[in-house]
Amino acid sequence: MSKKIAPRKATRGNPMLSQELITQTAMRMLQTVPLRELTMRRLAQELGATPAAVYGYFRSQDDLFDAINVQVLGSIDLDGLAGRTDWRAILREWAHAVRRRQREIPHSVEIMQVR
């Protein structure tokens, strides 16, 4: 019989931290905060956590930026490509889909350039 491990509980009323929560919070912050002002300390403050807690999920700000890149690129809506056969139309629609997603996440291009 295997022993079940109880999940960690939130402390002091703070929500449980996770890579997903941290990444989503950083992306939300980037809608109003310039990239240079998105620090791990400021992110932790927004999450109601300590910087050490955030560093428990991301070794560095670069790792956080990588996660943001994965999130942005992985959520590009390519449904408009279905059924197209002309390579020019496919390329054009792909470029438009990428641009739409980049507009939703300010600073995403800058993050990609940094990384």
C-alpha positions in Angstrom: 0.0 0.0 0.0 1.5 3.3 -1.0 1.5 6.3 1.3 -0.3 9.3 0.0 1.5 12.6 0.4 -0.7 15.5 1.4 -0.5 18.5 -0.9 1.1 21.6 0.5 -1.3 24.1 2.0 -1.3 27.8 1.5 0.0 29.7 4.5 -1.1 33.1 5.9 -4.1 33.2 3.5 -1.8 33.4 0.4 -2.7 31.3 -2.6 -0.5 28.3 -3.4 2.3 29.3 -5.7 3.0 27.4 -8.8 4.9 28.0 -12.0 1.6 28.6 -13.8 0.4 31.2 -11.2 3.8 33.0 -11.2 3.9 33.0 -15.0 0.3 34.3 -15.4 0.9 37.0 -12.8 4.0 38.1 -14.6 2.2 38.3 -17.9 -0.6 40.2 -16.3 1.9 42.7 -14.8 3.5 43.2 -18.2 0.3 44.7 -19.4 1.0 47.7 -17.2 4.6 47.5 -16.1 7.6 48.1 -18.4 9.8 45.0 -18.7 12.8 46.6 -16.9 10.5 47.1 -13.9 9.4 43.5 -13.7 11.7 42.2 -11.0 11.5 39.0 -9.0 11.0 41.1 -5.9 8.1 43.1 -7.4 6.5 39.9 -8.8 6.8 38.3 -5.4 5.2 41.3 -3.8 2.3 41.1 -6.3 1.9 37.4 -5.4 2.0 38.2 -1.6 5.0 36.0 -1.3 8.8 36.3 -0.7 11.3 36.5 -3.5 12.8 33.3 -2.2 9.5 31.6 -2.7 9.4 32.7 -6.4 13.0 31.6 -6.8 11.9 28.2 -5.6 10.0 27.8 -8.9 12.3 29.8 -11.2 16.1 29.8 -10.7 16.4 33.2 -12.4 14.5 35.9 -14.2 15.7 34.4 -17.4 13.9 31.1 -16.5 10.8 33.2 -15.9 11.1 34.9 -19.3 11.6 31.4 -20.9 8.3 30.3 -19.3 6.6 33.5 -20.6 7.9 32.8 -24.1 6.6 29.2 -24.0 3.2 30.5 -22.8 3.0 33.2 -25.5 4.2 31.0 -28.4 2.2 28.0 -27.2 -1.1 29.8 -27.2 -1.0 31.3 -30.7 -4.3 30.5 -32.3 -3.6 28.8 -35.6 -7.2 27.8 -36.4 -7.2 30.2 -39.3 -4.8 27.9 -41.1 -7.2 25.0 -41.4 -8.1 24.2 -44.9 -5.7 26.6 -46.6 -3.5 25.2 -49.4 -1.8 28.3 -50.7 1.5 28.6 -48.9 1.4 32.4 -49.1 -2.0 32.5 -47.5 -0.8 30.1 -44.8 2.3 32.2 -44.1 0.2 35.4 -44.0 -2.3 34.0 -41.6 0.4 32.5 -39.4 2.1 36.0 -39.2 -1.2 37.6 -38.4 -1.9 35.0 -35.6 1.6 35.6 -34.1 1.1 39.4 -34.2 -2.3 39.2 -32.6 -0.9 37.1 -29.7 2.0 39.5 -29.3 -0.4 42.4 -29.0 -2.2 40.6 -26.2 1.1 40.3 -24.2 2.9 43.6 -24.2 6.7 43.2 -24.1 6.6 39.6 -25.5 8.8 40.6 -28.4 11.2 42.3 -26.1 11.4 39.2 -23.9 12.1 37.1 -26.9 14.9 39.4 -27.9 16.4 39.4 -24.4 16.3 35.6 -24.3 
